[in-house]
Amino acid sequence: MHNNYEQARLYTLRQLNLLDTPPSESFDRITRMASQFFNLPIAAVSLTDQDRQWFKSRVGVDHWEIPRFKACCGEVADESELLVIPDLASSATYHDSVLAESGIRFYAGAPLTTQDGYTLGAMCVLGTEPREVTEQEIAVLKDLAAMVMAQIELQHAFGRIDPLTGLPNRSQFGEDLEDLGRDASGELRYALFTEILDVTQTTTLNRVMGPAYLDELIQGAGQGLQQGVGSGVRLYSVGPGQFVHLIPGGNEGEASSEALRIRRELMTQSLAENAATLIRPVVGVAPLRLGEDSPAHVLRTAHSACQDARQGETGVGIYSMAIDASHRRRFALLSGFREALEHPDQLHLVYQPRVTLGDQACRGAEALLRWHHPELGAISPAEFIPLVENTPLARPLTDWVIRTAIAQAVRWYRQGQPICISINISAVNLEEDDFAQRLLSLLDEAELPADCIELELTETALLGHGRAAWIQLERLVEAGIRVAIDDFGTGYSSLAYLQSIPAQVVKIDRSFIHGLDEDARSQTLVKSMIGMAHDLGYHVVAEGVETEPTWRFLERLGCDEFQGFLFAMPMAPDAFEAWLSS
């Protein structure tokens, strides 16, 4: 039991980052007061390390430390009790101690005890003559010890320490990294970023076990990780369950091996016993140059590697500039798209015709969004739309597309070309309670017939929402707006939903159409799709028609409309009008 206490006590002492630090006036002021009050030549704030007594503050002493063996302050740390020795020369224990041999005869020390019950050392006064102490002096010595502990806790907590783990925090990491940059500029180091839990695990544990359990888990992880990296390595807590430390430069393989070792050690520690199926620590490794890479950059790249580690089998990730560049591009696109909505010259719609069966007339077109980023150039919709549709930008994006498409439909309608424009909307739009009302209001304001607009949704979007979304679609259908199932055949394997879904059109996905004239299996699938859709009363559109044999095959199956490069590429409005005229 005592051995466990001593290990925990030493861990607490080291986490306070007091050992071997420069003198501090805030502590020296207290030792001077002690010396003056007791009228003794020597006073000290003595911290009990593993094998030494180290003086954080001292008056009347030239040296910084003495051995712990037969040191009076060591007994105070062991027993956590005030100790008074009127005459060391008469003490059976201390008559031959280092203090006694140096001429010290009197000792009095009050324990420096943390709120957790760990005694770090003593506030002590010493003299060269034997003497007794009064009750008042004992009370004062205890008060002085309490003042020292208050100063320790204040210094420890003031913006540099994570209160949960007791480890230096993100601010201290930044400060230390800048100090290292001044002392060893240009040297290579590796930052190892350890994450005990991912967001999902944190949420689950918090819900099932409660925040107190989660705090205990993170505290245990911090202590276990510090033991794993060694007492000589400074470990930082930079987020809930997230830790970082630096290792010397070498090569990437050595850094990766160290990360694997740390992860294996964490996996075997007791912190995982109570929730072994949930806890999966991972370690990210990122190189840095001291004095060249900022603390923010180091933490970002190391955390990026840590996130990559969650996708791998080993639980260790090495920072990749290529992967990181991809993530940064996605972030840049999201940041830039808000500006694009405010500067519509970056956005425009193009229109791809849909050609009908038989007379090959064009009575409809799909509106496709295009974005020309001022710095990155043309951005594919396949890249930016999946990013945007899961953010609050989805609503203003859809509003912009709908307004622009309606304005174009109005122009064509007034020119005597009633082209039905198909607009893609996302699942997020169906969650907006006022979506149907907004769309119908825009049509009323534009005095445009409802059959000039068609909405396209994927199967997943249609089936991934409750009855409220279907009610909105039913209201739009009742007003005369057609609803099309986009990418038909790629979503749900069950087709029973076709019996009740509020849609009139199915658009067979291009993946089934590509190479249709040569693939017998695809021909069978498409034939079945068209036949079933027709039997259920749907209008069928084939997307991605690129060759005449494919088109002729679809004609023979009675497909109602065709869309693809065989007929026309997506075009700007003026080019579309020229194509119509020709």
C-alpha positions as CSV (number, residue, x, y, z in Angstrom):
1,M,0.0,0.0,0.0
2,H,2.8,2.4,1.0
3,N,4.6,1.7,-2.3
4,N,1.5,2.6,-4.3
5,Y,1.1,5.8,-2.3
6,E,4.8,6.7,-2.9
7,Q,4.4,6.1,-6.7
8,A,1.3,8.3,-6.8
9,R,3.0,10.9,-4.6
10,L,6.0,11.2,-6.9
11,Y,3.7,11.3,-9.9
12,T,1.8,14.2,-8.4
13,L,5.1,16.0,-7.4
14,R,6.4,15.8,-11.0
15,Q,3.1,16.9,-12.5
16,L,3.5,20.2,-10.6
17,N,6.6,21.0,-12.5
18,L,8.4,22.4,-9.5
19,L,11.5,20.3,-9.3
20,D,14.7,21.9,-10.6
21,T,13.0,25.2,-11.5
22,P,14.5,28.6,-10.9
23,P,14.0,30.5,-7.6
24,S,10.7,32.3,-7.2
25,E,10.1,35.4,-5.2
26,S,6.6,34.2,-4.3
27,F,8.1,31.3,-2.4
28,D,11.2,33.2,-1.1
29,R,8.9,35.7,0.5
30,I,7.4,32.9,2.7
31,T,10.7,31.5,3.7
32,R,12.0,34.9,4.8
33,M,8.9,35.4,6.9
34,A,9.5,32.0,8.5
35,S,13.1,32.8,9.3
36,Q,12.2,36.1,10.8
37,F,9.3,34.9,12.9
38,F,11.2,32.0,14.4
39,N,14.4,34.1,14.6
40,L,16.3,31.2,13.1
41,P,19.0,31.4,10.4
42,I,17.6,28.7,8.1
43,A,14.2,28.2,6.5
44,A,13.3,26.3,3.4
45,V,10.5,24.9,1.2
46,S,11.8,21.4,0.9
47,L,10.3,18.9,-1.7
48,T,10.9,15.2,-1.2
49,D,12.0,13.6,-4.5
50,Q,12.7,9.9,-4.9
51,D,16.2,10.0,-3.4
52,R,16.8,13.6,-2.5
53,Q,15.4,16.7,-0.7
54,W,15.3,19.6,-3.2
55,F,14.8,23.1,-2.0
56,K,12.3,25.2,-4.0
57,S,13.1,28.1,-1.7
58,R,15.8,28.6,0.9
59,V,17.2,31.1,3.4
60,G,20.6,30.5,5.0
61,V,21.5,27.5,2.8
62,D,24.0,27.5,0.0
63,H,23.2,24.1,-1.6
64,W,20.0,23.2,-3.5
65,E,19.6,19.6,-2.3
66,I,20.6,17.0,0.2
67,P,20.1,13.2,0.2
68,R,16.7,11.9,1.2
69,F,18.3,9.3,3.5
70,K,17.9,10.4,7.1
71,A,16.5,13.7,6.1
72,C,13.9,15.1,8.5
73,C,11.7,16.4,5.6
74,G,11.6,12.9,4.2
75,E,10.0,11.7,7.4
76,V,7.4,14.5,7.1
77,A,6.6,13.4,3.6
78,D,6.3,9.8,4.7
79,E,4.2,10.4,7.7
80,S,2.3,13.5,6.6
81,E,2.6,14.9,10.1
82,L,4.3,17.9,11.7
83,L,7.8,17.0,12.9
84,V,9.7,18.8,15.7
85,I,13.2,17.7,16.8
86,P,14.5,19.9,19.6
87,D,18.0,18.5,19.3
88,L,19.3,16.4,16.4
89,A,22.4,15.5,18.4
90,S,20.2,13.7,20.9
91,S,18.0,12.0,18.3
92,A,18.5,8.3,17.8
93,T,17.5,8.6,14.2
94,Y,19.2,11.9,13.1
95,H,22.3,12.2,15.2
96,D,24.4,11.0,12.3
97,S,22.4,12.6,9.5
98,V,23.7,15.0,6.9
99,L,22.0,17.9,8.7
100,A,23.4,17.0,12.1
101,E,26.9,16.6,10.7
102,S,26.6,20.0,9.1
103,G,25.9,21.6,12.5
104,I,22.1,21.7,12.6
105,R,20.7,21.0,16.0
106,F,17.0,22.1,15.8
107,Y,14.4,21.1,13.1
108,A,10.7,21.8,12.8
109,G,8.7,21.0,9.6
110,A,5.0,21.2,8.6
111,P,3.8,18.9,5.8
112,L,3.0,20.4,2.3
113,T,-0.1,18.3,1.4
114,T,-2.2,18.5,-1.7
115,Q,-6.0,18.4,-1.7
116,D,-5.7,14.8,-2.9
117,G,-3.8,13.9,0.3
118,Y,-0.2,13.6,-1.1
119,T,2.5,15.2,1.0
120,L,5.1,16.8,-1.3
121,G,7.6,17.8,1.4
122,A,7.8,20.3,4.2
123,M,7.9,24.0,5.2
124,C,10.8,23.8,7.6
125,V,12.9,26.0,9.9
126,L,16.3,25.0,11.3
127,G,18.7,26.3,13.9
128,T,22.2,25.7,15.1
129,E,21.2,25.5,18.7
130,P,18.7,23.2,20.5
131,R,15.3,24.8,21.3
132,E,11.7,24.1,22.0
133,V,8.6,25.3,20.1
134,T,5.4,26.9,21.5
135,E,1.9,26.1,20.4
136,Q,1.7,29.5,18.7
137,E,4.9,28.7,16.7
138,I,3.4,25.4,15.6
139,A,0.2,27.1,14.4
140,V,2.3,29.7,12.5
141,L,4.4,27.0,10.9
142,K,1.3,25.2,9.7
143,D,-0.1,28.4,8.4
144,L,3.1,29.1,6.4
145,A,2.9,25.5,5.0
146,A,-0.7,26.3,3.9
147,M,0.5,29.5,2.2
148,V,3.2,27.5,0.3
149,M,0.6,25.0,-0.9
150,A,-1.8,27.8,-1.9
151,Q,1.1,29.3,-3.9
152,I,1.9,26.0,-5.5
153,E,-1.7,25.4,-6.5
154,L,-2.1,28.9,-7.8
155,Q,1.1,28.7,-9.9
156,H,0.1,25.3,-11.1
157,A,-3.4,26.3,-12.2
158,F,-2.8,29.7,-13.7
159,G,-3.5,29.1,-17.4
160,R,-0.8,26.4,-17.9
161,I,-2.3,23.3,-16.3
162,D,-5.2,21.1,-17.4
163,P,-7.3,20.9,-14.2
164,L,-8.5,17.3,-14.9
165,T,-5.2,15.5,-15.6
166,G,-2.8,18.0,-13.8
167,L,-0.7,17.9,-17.0
168,P,0.7,21.0,-18.8
169,N,-1.9,22.2,-21.2
170,R,-2.0,23.5,-24.8
171,S,-0.8,27.0,-23.7
172,Q,2.2,25.5,-21.9
173,F,3.0,23.3,-25.0
174,G,3.1,26.4,-27.2
175,E,5.4,28.2,-24.7
176,D,7.7,25.3,-24.3
177,L,7.9,24.7,-28.1
178,E,8.9,28.3,-28.6
179,D,11.6,28.0,-25.9
180,L,13.0,24.9,-27.6
181,G,13.0,26.8,-30.9
182,R,15.2,29.4,-29.4
183,D,17.6,26.9,-27.9
184,A,17.8,24.3,-30.7
185,S,16.6,26.1,-33.8
186,G,16.3,23.9,-36.9
187,E,16.5,20.6,-35.0
188,L,14.2,17.8,-36.1
189,R,11.6,16.4,-33.6
190,Y,8.5,14.3,-33.9
191,A,5.3,15.1,-32.2
192,L,3.3,12.1,-31.0
193,F,-0.4,12.9,-30.6
194,T,-2.3,10.3,-28.6
195,E,-6.1,10.2,-28.6
196,I,-7.7,7.8,-26.1
197,L,-11.3,8.1,-27.4
198,D,-12.9,9.3,-30.6
199,V,-16.0,11.5,-30.6
200,T,-18.4,8.6,-30.9
201,Q,-16.7,6.7,-28.0
202,T,-16.7,9.8,-25.8
203,T,-20.4,10.4,-26.4
204,T,-21.3,6.8,-25.7
205,L,-19.3,6.5,-22.5
206,N,-20.6,9.8,-21.3
207,R,-24.2,8.6,-21.9
208,V,-23.8,5.1,-20.5
209,M,-21.3,5.7,-17.7
210,G,-21.6,9.4,-16.9
211,P,-19.1,12.3,-16.9
212,A,-17.4,11.2,-13.6
213,Y,-16.4,7.9,-15.2
214,L,-15.2,9.6,-18.3
215,D,-13.1,12.0,-16.2
216,E,-11.6,9.1,-14.2
217,L,-10.8,7.3,-17.5
218,I,-9.0,10.3,-18.9
219,Q,-7.1,10.9,-15.6
220,G,-6.0,7.3,-15.6
221,A,-5.0,7.5,-19.3
222,G,-2.9,10.5,-18.6
223,Q,-1.1,8.8,-15.7
224,G,-0.6,5.6,-17.7
225,L,0.7,7.5,-20.7
226,Q,3.2,9.5,-18.6
227,Q,4.5,6.2,-17.2
228,G,4.7,4.8,-20.7
229,V,6.7,7.7,-22.1
230,G,8.9,8.0,-19.0
231,S,9.2,10.6,-16.3
232,G,11.9,12.5,-18.2
233,V,9.5,13.3,-21.1
234,R,7.1,16.2,-20.7
235,L,3.5,15.1,-21.6
236,Y,0.8,17.7,-22.4
237,S,-3.0,17.4,-22.2
238,V,-4.3,19.4,-25.2
239,G,-7.9,18.3,-25.3
240,P,-10.3,15.9,-23.6
241,G,-8.5,12.5,-23.8
242,Q,-5.9,14.0,-26.1
243,F,-2.2,14.2,-25.3
244,V,1.0,15.2,-27.1
245,H,4.7,14.8,-26.4
246,L,7.9,15.3,-28.4
247,I,10.6,12.7,-29.1
248,P,14.0,13.4,-30.6
249,G,14.5,13.4,-34.3
250,G,15.7,10.3,-36.1
251,N,13.8,8.7,-38.9
252,E,10.1,8.1,-39.5
253,G,10.4,4.4,-38.9
254,E,11.8,4.9,-35.4
255,A,9.1,7.4,-34.6
256,S,6.4,5.0,-35.9
257,S,7.9,2.2,-33.7
258,E,7.8,4.4,-30.6
259,A,4.1,5.3,-31.4
260,L,3.3,1.6,-31.8
261,R,5.0,0.8,-28.5
262,I,3.0,3.5,-26.6
263,R,-0.2,2.3,-28.1
264,R,0.4,-1.3,-27.2
265,E,1.3,-0.2,-23.6
266,L,-2.0,1.8,-23.3
267,M,-4.0,-1.1,-24.6
268,T,-2.6,-3.4,-21.9
269,Q,-3.1,-0.9,-19.0
270,S,-6.0,-1.1,-16.6
271,L,-7.8,1.9,-18.0
272,A,-9.3,-0.3,-20.7
273,E,-10.6,-3.1,-18.3
274,N,-14.0,-1.7,-17.7
275,A,-14.8,-0.6,-21.2
276,A,-12.5,-2.8,-23.4
277,T,-14.9,-2.8,-26.3
278,L,-15.1,1.0,-26.5
279,I,-11.6,2.2,-25.9
280,R,-9.3,2.3,-28.9
281,P,-6.4,4.6,-28.4
282,V,-4.6,5.8,-31.5
283,V,-1.3,7.7,-32.0
284,G,-0.5,10.2,-34.8
285,V,3.1,11.1,-35.7
286,A,4.1,14.4,-37.3
287,P,7.7,15.8,-37.9
288,L,8.6,19.3,-37.0
289,R,11.5,21.7,-37.1
290,L,12.2,23.6,-33.9
291,G,11.9,27.3,-34.4
292,E,10.3,26.9,-37.8
293,D,7.0,25.2,-37.2
294,S,4.5,27.0,-35.0
295,P,2.7,25.3,-32.1
296,A,-0.6,25.6,-33.9
297,H,0.8,23.9,-37.0
298,V,2.4,21.1,-35.0
299,L,-0.8,20.3,-33.2
300,R,-2.8,20.5,-36.4
301,T,-0.6,18.1,-38.4
302,A,-0.1,15.7,-35.4
303,H,-3.9,15.6,-34.9
304,S,-4.4,15.1,-38.6
305,A,-2.1,12.1,-38.4
306,C,-4.1,10.9,-35.4
307,Q,-7.4,11.1,-37.3
308,D,-5.8,9.0,-40.1
309,A,-4.7,6.5,-37.5
310,R,-8.4,5.8,-36.8
311,Q,-8.9,4.6,-40.3
312,G,-5.9,2.2,-40.2
313,E,-5.4,-1.2,-38.7
314,T,-2.4,-0.5,-36.6
315,G,-3.8,2.5,-34.8
316,V,-0.8,4.6,-35.7
317,G,-0.9,7.3,-38.4
318,I,2.0,9.2,-40.0
319,Y,1.3,12.7,-41.2
320,S,0.7,12.8,-44.9
321,M,1.0,16.1,-46.8
322,A,-1.2,14.7,-49.6
323,I,-4.0,13.6,-47.3
324,D,-3.7,16.8,-45.3
325,A,-3.9,18.8,-48.4
326,S,-7.1,17.0,-49.4
327,H,-8.7,17.9,-46.0
328,R,-7.5,21.5,-46.2
329,R,-8.9,21.8,-49.7
330,R,-12.3,20.6,-48.4
331,F,-12.2,23.1,-45.7
332,A,-11.2,25.8,-48.1
333,L,-14.1,24.9,-50.4
334,L,-16.6,25.1,-47.6
335,S,-15.2,28.4,-46.5
336,G,-15.2,29.7,-50.1
337,F,-18.7,28.6,-50.9
338,R,-20.3,31.0,-48.5
339,E,-18.5,33.8,-50.3
340,A,-19.6,32.3,-53.6
341,L,-23.3,32.6,-52.6
342,E,-22.7,36.3,-51.8
343,H,-20.9,36.9,-55.1
344,P,-23.1,35.1,-57.7
345,D,-20.7,35.7,-60.5
346,Q,-18.8,32.6,-59.2
347,L,-21.9,30.4,-59.6
348,H,-24.0,29.7,-62.7
349,L,-26.3,27.0,-63.9
350,V,-25.9,25.0,-67.1
351,Y,-28.7,23.0,-68.6
352,Q,-28.6,19.5,-70.2
353,P,-31.5,18.7,-72.5
354,R,-33.8,15.7,-72.1
355,V,-35.0,14.3,-75.5
356,T,-38.3,12.5,-75.8
357,L,-39.0,9.2,-77.4
358,G,-40.4,9.3,-81.0
359,D,-40.2,13.0,-82.1
360,Q,-36.9,13.6,-80.3
361,A,-38.2,16.9,-79.1
362,C,-36.7,18.7,-76.1
363,R,-39.3,19.5,-73.5
364,G,-37.1,19.4,-70.4
365,A,-33.6,20.0,-69.1
366,E,-31.7,19.3,-65.9
367,A,-30.2,22.4,-64.2
368,L,-26.6,21.6,-63.1
369,L,-24.7,23.9,-60.8
370,R,-21.2,25.1,-61.7
371,W,-18.7,26.9,-59.5
372,H,-15.7,28.8,-60.7
373,H,-13.5,29.5,-57.6
374,P,-11.5,32.7,-57.9
375,E,-8.3,30.9,-56.9
376,L,-8.9,27.2,-57.5
377,G,-10.7,27.5,-60.8
378,A,-13.6,25.2,-61.8
379,I,-14.7,23.0,-59.0
380,S,-16.6,19.8,-59.9
381,P,-20.2,19.6,-58.3
382,A,-19.3,16.0,-57.3
383,E,-16.6,17.5,-55.1
384,F,-18.3,20.5,-53.4
385,I,-22.0,19.5,-53.3
386,P,-21.6,16.6,-50.9
387,L,-19.6,18.9,-48.6
388,V,-22.2,21.7,-48.7
389,E,-25.4,19.7,-48.4
390,N,-24.5,18.5,-44.9
391,T,-23.9,22.1,-43.6
392,P,-26.1,25.1,-42.9
393,L,-25.2,26.3,-46.4
394,A,-27.6,23.7,-47.9
395,R,-30.6,25.9,-47.5
396,P,-29.2,29.1,-49.2
397,L,-27.6,26.9,-51.9
398,T,-31.0,25.4,-52.8
399,D,-32.7,28.8,-52.6
400,W,-30.1,30.2,-55.0
401,V,-30.5,27.3,-57.5
402,I,-34.3,27.4,-57.3
403,R,-34.5,31.2,-57.8
404,T,-32.0,31.1,-60.7
405,A,-33.7,28.1,-62.4
406,I,-37.2,29.7,-62.0
407,A,-35.9,33.0,-63.5
408,Q,-34.6,31.0,-66.5
409,A,-37.8,29.0,-66.8
410,V,-39.7,32.3,-66.9
411,R,-37.6,33.7,-69.7
412,W,-38.1,30.5,-71.8
413,Y,-41.8,30.4,-71.0
414,R,-42.3,33.9,-72.1
415,Q,-40.3,33.2,-75.3
416,G,-42.8,30.5,-76.1
417,Q,-40.5,27.6,-75.1
418,P,-42.1,26.0,-72.0
419,I,-39.0,23.9,-71.0
420,C,-39.5,22.0,-67.8
421,I,-36.4,22.5,-65.7
422,S,-35.4,19.7,-63.3
423,I,-33.8,20.9,-60.0
424,N,-31.8,18.6,-57.7
425,I,-32.6,19.0,-54.0
426,S,-31.0,17.2,-51.1
427,A,-32.3,15.2,-48.1
428,V,-31.5,18.2,-45.9
429,N,-34.0,20.3,-47.8
430,L,-36.8,17.9,-46.8
431,E,-36.1,18.7,-43.2
432,E,-37.0,22.3,-43.7
433,D,-40.6,22.8,-42.6
434,D,-41.3,25.6,-45.0
435,F,-39.6,24.2,-48.1
436,A,-42.8,23.5,-50.0
437,Q,-44.3,26.9,-49.1
438,R,-41.1,28.8,-50.2
439,L,-41.0,27.0,-53.6
440,L,-44.7,27.6,-54.3
441,S,-44.4,31.2,-53.2
442,L,-41.5,31.8,-55.7
443,L,-43.6,30.2,-58.5
444,D,-46.5,32.5,-57.6
445,E,-44.3,35.6,-57.6
446,A,-42.9,34.6,-61.0
447,E,-46.3,33.8,-62.4
448,L,-44.8,30.5,-63.7
449,P,-46.9,27.3,-64.1
450,A,-46.0,24.6,-61.7
451,D,-45.4,22.1,-64.5
452,C,-42.4,24.1,-65.6
453,I,-40.4,22.8,-62.6
454,E,-39.5,19.2,-61.6
455,L,-37.7,18.2,-58.4
456,E,-35.1,15.4,-58.4
457,L,-34.3,13.5,-55.3
458,T,-32.3,10.3,-54.7
459,E,-33.9,7.2,-53.3
460,T,-31.9,7.6,-50.1
461,A,-33.2,11.1,-49.6
462,L,-36.8,10.0,-50.2
463,L,-36.7,7.1,-47.9
464,G,-34.4,8.5,-45.2
465,H,-37.0,10.9,-43.9
466,G,-40.3,10.5,-42.1
467,R,-43.8,11.3,-43.0
468,A,-43.4,15.0,-42.6
469,A,-41.1,15.1,-45.6
470,W,-43.5,13.1,-47.7
471,I,-46.3,15.5,-46.8
472,Q,-44.3,18.3,-48.2
473,L,-43.7,16.4,-51.5
474,E,-47.4,15.5,-51.7
475,R,-48.3,19.1,-51.4
476,L,-45.9,20.0,-54.2
477,V,-47.3,17.2,-56.4
478,E,-50.8,18.4,-55.8
479,A,-49.7,21.9,-56.9
480,G,-48.5,20.4,-60.3
481,I,-44.8,20.0,-59.6
482,R,-43.4,16.7,-60.8
483,V,-41.0,14.7,-58.5
484,A,-38.3,12.5,-60.1
485,I,-36.4,9.7,-58.4
486,D,-32.8,10.4,-59.3
487,D,-30.0,7.7,-59.7
488,F,-32.7,5.1,-59.7
489,G,-31.4,1.6,-59.0
490,T,-28.4,2.6,-56.9
491,G,-30.2,3.1,-53.6
492,Y,-32.4,0.8,-51.7
493,S,-32.6,-2.8,-52.8
494,S,-36.3,-3.1,-52.0
495,L,-38.5,-1.6,-54.6
496,A,-41.7,-1.8,-52.6
497,Y,-41.5,1.9,-51.9
498,L,-42.4,2.6,-55.5
499,Q,-46.0,1.7,-54.7
500,S,-46.5,4.7,-52.4
501,I,-43.7,7.2,-53.0
502,P,-45.0,10.7,-54.1
503,A,-43.1,10.7,-57.5
504,Q,-44.0,10.4,-61.1
505,V,-40.6,10.0,-62.8
506,V,-37.7,7.6,-62.4
507,K,-34.3,8.4,-63.8
508,I,-32.2,5.3,-64.4
509,D,-28.7,5.9,-63.2
510,R,-25.9,6.2,-65.7
511,S,-24.0,3.3,-64.2
512,F,-26.7,0.9,-65.7
513,I,-26.7,2.7,-69.1
514,H,-22.9,2.8,-69.7
515,G,-21.9,0.0,-72.0
516,L,-25.5,-1.1,-72.3
517,D,-25.2,-2.1,-76.0
518,E,-22.5,-4.7,-75.1
519,D,-23.5,-6.0,-71.6
520,A,-26.3,-8.6,-71.7
521,R,-26.7,-8.5,-67.9
522,S,-27.2,-4.7,-67.9
523,Q,-29.7,-5.1,-70.7
524,T,-31.7,-7.5,-68.6
525,L,-31.6,-5.2,-65.6
526,V,-32.6,-2.1,-67.5
527,K,-35.4,-3.9,-69.4
528,S,-36.8,-5.0,-66.0
529,M,-36.5,-1.5,-64.6
530,I,-38.3,0.1,-67.4
531,G,-41.0,-2.5,-67.6
532,M,-41.7,-2.4,-63.8
533,A,-41.6,1.4,-63.7
534,H,-44.1,1.6,-66.6
535,D,-46.4,-0.9,-65.0
536,L,-46.5,1.3,-61.9
537,G,-47.3,4.4,-63.9
538,Y,-43.9,6.1,-63.9
539,H,-42.3,8.2,-66.6
540,V,-38.8,6.8,-67.3
541,V,-35.7,8.8,-68.2
542,A,-32.3,7.2,-69.0
543,E,-29.3,9.2,-67.9
544,G,-25.8,9.0,-69.5
545,V,-26.8,8.0,-73.0
546,E,-23.6,8.4,-75.0
547,T,-23.8,6.0,-78.0
548,E,-26.4,5.5,-80.7
549,P,-26.7,1.7,-80.1
550,T,-27.5,2.4,-76.5
551,W,-30.1,4.9,-77.5
552,R,-31.7,2.6,-80.1
553,F,-31.9,-0.3,-77.5
554,L,-33.6,2.0,-75.0
555,E,-36.0,3.2,-77.7
556,R,-37.0,-0.4,-78.4
557,L,-37.7,-0.8,-74.6
558,G,-40.0,2.2,-74.8
559,C,-37.9,4.5,-72.5
560,D,-39.7,7.9,-72.4
561,E,-36.8,10.3,-72.4
562,F,-33.0,10.3,-72.9
563,Q,-30.3,12.5,-71.4
564,G,-26.6,12.3,-72.3
565,F,-23.7,13.4,-74.3
566,L,-25.1,11.8,-77.4
567,F,-27.6,14.6,-77.7
568,A,-25.9,17.5,-75.9
569,M,-23.5,18.5,-73.2
570,P,-24.7,20.7,-70.4
571,M,-24.9,24.2,-71.8
572,A,-25.2,27.8,-70.7
573,P,-28.6,29.4,-71.5
574,D,-27.6,31.1,-74.7
575,A,-25.9,28.0,-76.0
576,F,-29.0,26.0,-75.0
577,E,-31.2,28.3,-77.0
578,A,-28.9,28.0,-80.0
579,W,-29.1,24.2,-79.7
580,L,-32.9,24.3,-79.5
581,S,-33.0,26.4,-82.7
582,S,-30.8,24.0,-84.6
